[in-house]
């Protein structure tokens, strides 16, 4: 297992940690570590590494520095031009990270015929509107609390959010209505 590490609180890249099957570890520090120094280089000749159950690591020399894995410091990510699958745990962090961007959520189920028809069209929209975040949520049993919170009644349902609030909704496989709704929210 390998983790990319960063220093808290400003989360600057330090290096990578490799852990093999015997639980021994090796920390490799990059020479391009950004610190307060003018040349941006930092040399740490020797140190010890200790683990804790909270996935935090401590580097010890004369002082202690907390290092966290990228899993602790980076939230869910979205790729421009693609539809991102979300769940009850990742949806709101992505919406909040979108800031003032328009977010379009496709709420679907695996068994829904009209959902399957809309899926490739939804992907095409994500490639067309690069300034919009496109998400999809499988309204299965695991995501039922979020689906209920968002007030889903039929699938597919498309929720359009702006500034962390649902501002438009399109129910059913109505592609033209969805395009009009996206354009309306983008221009507001």
ABEGO torsion letter per residue (X at the ends): XBBBBBBOAAGBBAEBBBBBAAGBBBBBBBAABBBABAAGBBBBABBBBBBBAAGBBBBBBABBBBBBBAAAABBBBBBBGBBBBBBAAAAAAAAAAAEABBBBBBBBBAABAAAAAAAAAAAAAAAABAABBBBBBBBBAAAAAAAAAAGBABOBBBBBBBGGBBABBBBEBBAAAAAAAAAAAAAX
